[in-house]
């Protein structure tokens, strides 16, 4: 009986470690492909990203200004994003499945930004055109 209880406790204690594994590129792609995800940070809206075919993305800080980019898998399973306004500066994240939503840790500075998926849909993002001057 003690061995059974010890085995059960050992199995239960290893579950959180398994849940803490970052998503692989394949799992991430399967989760996000064709979706628009809204992210929050510390209870506030943060931004939205549309996941397009061929690992292309469109990002906005919810201000109607959008940046085009793409993502790729880097070392250690990180998912890195390259945007048109900073092609030499990839933004690398680790994504974790938290129940039915994502948690994202910014790996360029993991103490600075942790985002949570607030909601998702399959509607395209609203992007306004470039600023028009007079």
N, C-alpha and C positions, 0 to 999 in steps of 0.2 A: 504494500500500500504506500509506504514512504517513497519507493522508487517511482511509482505512478504519479504521486503528488509532486515530487521533485522534477520529473519530466514535464509535467503540465506547467509548472512555474517557469522552467527554463524556456519552454516553447513560447509562453506568454511574454516573457521578458525580451525575447528576440523579435517580437512583432514590431515594436516601434523602430528598431534599427532597420528593418526591411522597408517600412513606410518612409524612412528618411532618405532613401536612394533617389537621386535625381532621375528624371525621365531621360531615356535614350532619345536620340534624334528621331528614330522611327516611331516611338511612342508619342513624342511631342507632335510630330507631323500628323499622325493619325488623330490626335486629339484636336488640333487647331485647324486643320485643312478645311477651307471653305467657310470658316466662322469669323465673326467679328467679336473680339473679347474686350470688355471694359474692365479696367484695372483701378483699384483704389489703394490708398496708403494711409494708415493711421486714421481710418474712418472717413477719409475725404476722397473725392473723385480725383484720379490722377491722369488717365489717358485711355486711349482706345487704339486697338490694332486690328487691322483686317488682314487675314491670312489668305493669300491668293495662290493660284497654281504655281508649280515650279519653285516653291520656297520663297516666293516674293511676298513682301509685306507693304502695308501702308499704315503709318503711325500718325497720331495727332494727340496733342495735349488738351483735347476737347475745346479748342479755340477755332476750329474750322480750317486751320492751316495744316496741311498734310505733307508728310515726307515719304517718298518712295524708298524702298530698300529691299534687302534679301537677308536670309538667315542661312547659317551653316553650322555644322557640328565641329567644335574645336576639341582640344585635348581635355581629358577628364570629363567628357560628356557635356561640357558646357555648350549652350546654344548662343551663338554670336550673331548680332545684327549689324549690318552695314547700311548706313543711310546716305542718300544722295548729297546731303550737306556736309558730311564728314566721312568720305570714303576711306581715309587712312586711320580711322579711329573706331574699330569694332566695339560694340557694346555687348559684353558677354554676361549671360545669366545662367543660373541653374534653376530648372523648373521641377516642382514637386507636385504630385497629385495629392490633394488634401480633400478626401471624400469625393465630391463631384466637381471640385473646382481646383484651379491652379494657384500655387504660391510661387513667386519668382524672387530669387535672391540675386542682386546685382553683384557679379563677381569681380568687376573692376574695383569695387570698394564695398565688400559685403556688409560693412557696418553702417553704410549710408542708406541703402534702399532695399526694402522688402515690399513687394507688391502682391496684392491678392486679387484674384479674379472676382469681380463684383457681379457681373452678368455676362451673358453671351447671346448672340442671335446670328442669323445668317443673312442679315441685311447689309448692303454696302454702307460704308461710312459717308458722312456728309463732309465734303471737302469744297471749300470755296476756291475760286480762281486766284491768280496772283493779284496783289494789290494794284489797283488802277489809279494812276495819278492824273492830274489835270494838265 
